[in-house]
Amino acid sequence: MAEGGFLIYTDGACSGNPGPGGWAAVVQGPDGSVRELGGAQAQTTNNRMELSAAIEALRFLAGRAGRADIFTDSTYLIAGITRWLRLWKRKGWRRADGAETLNRDLWQELDDLASRREGGVTWNYVRGHNGHPGNSRCDEIAVAFSRGKPPSLYRGPSSGYSVDMTPPSPEPLPAAAKGPQAAGRPAGPKRAGWYLSLLDGKLERHQLWAECQARVHGRPALFKKVVSPEEEADILRKWGLK
């Protein structure tokens, strides 16, 4: 972490997707103070909670200069803010397949907060459920809020905080989060393929599994990965579509 900066862990959770959700952030300041943050939303998705956690952390730092080093286990958040965002904006908030960008309201708010941050923001991936104390504590807080059982949130010096805030070594994003969406191009059918989802009679195409999963998880939807136009046509026929 840069001298004079803020170390932040964030996480989101959802009891069902969609369903009741919770978000969490743990912020350590350059003065050694620690502040746990958390909140809940009655009906939401896991991805919205991941975005909300980062938004609320940056809101908390409003008016306090210094670089913010954010650690998250959300590949959706990391890939979105570092790779996809500029392309969505360039395309009028449309994805590579032409569909409207999901969670546009939160992405716009996060982009505004990050771009105005005095000292800047760095985005770091940490593998979830891998035993890292800061990430694990955020998970505990977010899950508790999603279940309607808000925990006690710490506010005080790091010397009295029971969680080790030492930042982990940087990790690369999983390969699945570096797909052709980052370049704004559809996947080549002979290389990576793409995903189809059918929900409430509406068909969508996704370049990344994370986008498809966000749409169909916990909902009565059909979804399938295809690797060629011929395979797509066959699947659509099976689903009763032309």
C-alpha positions in Angstrom: 0.0 0.0 0.0 1.3 3.5 -0.9 2.4 5.7 2.0 -0.5 7.9 3.1 -3.0 5.8 1.3 -6.1 3.7 2.3 -6.2 -0.1 2.3 -9.7 -1.4 1.6 -11.3 -4.8 1.3 -14.8 -5.2 -0.1 -17.3 -8.0 -0.7 -21.0 -8.6 -1.5 -23.4 -11.4 -0.8 -26.9 -12.4 -1.7 -29.2 -15.0 -0.2 -30.6 -16.2 -3.5 -29.7 -14.4 -6.7 -31.8 -12.3 -6.8 -32.8 -12.1 -3.2 -31.9 -10.3 0.0 -28.3 -8.9 -0.2 -25.6 -7.5 1.9 -22.4 -5.5 1.2 -19.3 -4.9 3.3 -16.1 -2.9 3.3 -13.2 -2.7 5.8 -11.1 0.5 5.5 -7.7 1.1 7.1 -6.5 4.6 7.0 -2.9 6.0 6.9 -3.3 6.9 10.6 -3.8 3.3 11.5 -7.5 3.6 12.1 -9.9 0.9 11.0 -13.6 1.2 10.0 -15.9 -1.6 9.1 -18.9 -0.7 6.9 -21.9 -2.7 5.9 -25.4 -2.6 4.7 -28.3 -4.5 3.2 -30.9 -4.4 0.4 -34.1 -6.3 0.4 -34.1 -7.5 -3.3 -30.9 -7.4 -5.3 -28.2 -9.5 -6.9 -24.7 -10.5 -5.9 -23.1 -8.4 -8.5 -25.0 -5.3 -7.4 -23.8 -5.9 -3.9 -20.2 -6.2 -5.0 -20.5 -2.9 -6.8 -22.3 -1.3 -3.9 -19.4 -2.3 -1.5 -16.9 -0.5 -3.6 -19.1 2.5 -4.0 -19.8 2.9 -0.3 -16.1 2.5 0.5 -15.2 5.4 -1.9 -18.1 7.4 -0.5 -16.7 7.0 3.0 -13.4 8.4 1.8 -15.0 11.5 0.3 -12.9 14.6 1.2 -10.0 12.5 2.4 -7.1 12.6 0.0 -4.8 9.6 -0.6 -4.7 6.6 -2.9 -7.2 3.9 -2.3 -6.0 0.3 -2.7 -9.1 -1.8 -3.1 -9.0 -5.6 -2.8 -11.9 -7.7 -3.9 -12.7 -11.3 -4.9 -15.2 -10.2 -7.5 -13.9 -10.8 -11.1 -17.0 -9.0 -12.3 -16.0 -5.8 -10.4 -12.3 -5.9 -11.3 -12.8 -6.8 -15.0 -15.6 -4.3 -15.3 -13.8 -1.3 -13.9 -10.4 -2.0 -15.4 -11.3 -3.5 -18.8 -14.9 -3.2 -19.9 -16.0 0.2 -18.6 -14.3 2.3 -21.2 -15.7 0.1 -24.0 -19.2 0.3 -22.6 -19.0 4.0 -22.4 -17.7 4.3 -26.0 -20.6 2.1 -27.2 -23.2 4.1 -25.4 -23.4 1.6 -22.5 -23.9 -1.3 -24.8 -22.0 -4.6 -24.5 -20.3 -6.3 -27.4 -23.4 -8.2 -28.2 -25.5 -5.0 -28.4 -27.4 -5.6 -25.2 -27.6 -2.8 -22.6 -24.9 -3.0 -19.9 -26.3 -4.6 -16.7 -26.2 -2.5 -13.5 -25.5 0.7 -15.5 -26.6 2.9 -12.7 -24.0 1.5 -10.3 -21.2 1.4 -12.9 -21.8 5.1 -13.6 -21.7 6.0 -9.9 -18.6 3.9 -9.3 -16.8 5.4 -12.4 -17.6 8.9 -11.1 -16.3 8.3 -7.6 -13.2 6.6 -8.8 -12.3 9.2 -11.5 -12.7 12.0 -9.0 -10.7 10.3 -6.3 -7.8 12.5 -5.3 -4.8 10.1 -5.2 -6.5 7.6 -7.5 -7.7 4.1 -7.0 -6.0 0.8 -7.6 -8.0 -2.4 -8.1 -6.6 -5.7 -6.8 -7.9 -9.2 -7.2 -7.8 -11.5 -4.1 -9.0 -15.1 -4.4 -12.2 -15.6 -2.4 -12.6 -18.1 0.4 -8.9 -18.6 0.4 -8.2 -17.9 4.0 -7.2 -14.2 3.7 -8.3 -12.4 6.9 -9.4 -9.1 5.3 -11.4 -10.8 2.6 -12.9 -13.3 5.0 -14.1 -10.6 7.4 -15.8 -8.8 4.6 -17.5 -12.0 3.6 -18.8 -12.5 7.1 -20.2 -9.0 7.3 -21.9 -9.1 3.9 -23.4 -12.5 4.5 -24.7 -11.5 7.9 -26.4 -8.4 6.4 -27.9 -10.5 3.6 -29.5 -12.8 6.2 -31.0 -9.9 8.2 -28.5 -10.3 11.1 -26.4 -7.1 11.1 -23.1 -7.7 13.0 -21.3 -5.3 15.3 -19.0 -3.2 13.1 -15.6 -2.2 14.4 -14.4 1.4 14.6 -11.1 2.1 16.2 -7.3 1.8 16.0 -5.7 -1.1 14.2 -4.0 -2.1 17.4 -7.4 -3.2 18.7 -8.6 -4.9 15.6 -8.5 -8.7 15.6 -8.2 -9.0 11.8 -4.8 -9.1 10.0 -5.0 -6.3 7.5 -1.8 -7.1 5.7 -2.5 -6.9 2.0 -2.0 -10.2 0.0 0.4 -10.5 -2.9 -1.3 -9.4 -6.2 -3.0 -12.1 -8.1 -3.9 -12.1 -11.8 -7.5 -12.3 -12.8 -8.7 -15.8 -13.8 -8.6 -16.3 -17.5 -12.4 -16.4 -17.8 -12.5 -12.7 -16.8 -10.2 -11.6 -19.7 -12.5 -12.6 -22.5 -13.2 -10.7 -25.8 -15.6 -8.4 -24.0 -12.5 -6.5 -22.9 -11.8 -5.7 -26.6 -15.4 -5.1 -27.4 -15.5 -7.9 -29.9 -17.7 -11.1 -30.1 -15.8 -14.3 -29.5 -14.6 -16.1 -32.5 -16.8 -19.2 -32.9 -13.8 -21.5 -33.4 -11.9 -20.2 -30.4 -13.9 -19.3 -27.3 -17.6 -19.6 -28.1 -20.3 -17.6 -26.4 -23.3 -18.1 -24.1 -27.0 -18.0 -24.8 -29.7 -17.3 -22.2 -33.4 -17.4 -22.6 -35.5 -15.7 -19.8 -39.1 -14.6 -20.0 -39.1 -15.3 -23.8 -36.1 -12.9 -24.3 -32.9 -14.3 -25.8 -29.5 -12.7 -25.0 -26.0 -13.5 -26.1 -23.1 -13.1 -23.7 -19.3 -13.2 -24.3 -18.6 -14.1 -20.7 -20.0 -16.7 -18.4 -20.1 -14.2 -15.6 -22.6 -12.1 -17.5 -24.7 -15.1 -18.4 -24.6 -16.3 -14.8 -25.7 -13.0 -13.5 -28.8 -13.1 -15.7 -29.9 -16.7 -15.1 -28.8 -17.6 -11.6 -31.8 -18.5 -9.4 -34.3 -17.8 -12.2 -36.3 -20.1 -14.5 -34.1 -19.6 -17.5 -32.5 -21.7 -20.2 -28.8 -21.2 -20.9 -26.1 -22.9 -23.0 -22.6 -22.3 -24.3 -22.2 -22.6 -28.1 -19.1 -22.5 -30.3 -20.5 -22.0 -33.8 -23.4 -20.4 -35.5 -24.6 -23.9 -36.5 -24.6 -25.0 -32.9 -26.5 -21.9 -31.9 -29.1 -22.5 -34.6 -29.6 -26.0 -33.3 -30.0 -24.9 -29.7 -32.5 -22.2 -30.7 -34.6 -24.8 -32.6 -34.6 -27.0 -29.5 -35.8 -24.0 -27.5 -38.6 -23.4 -30.0 -37.0 -20.3 -31.5 -36.2 -19.5 -35.1 
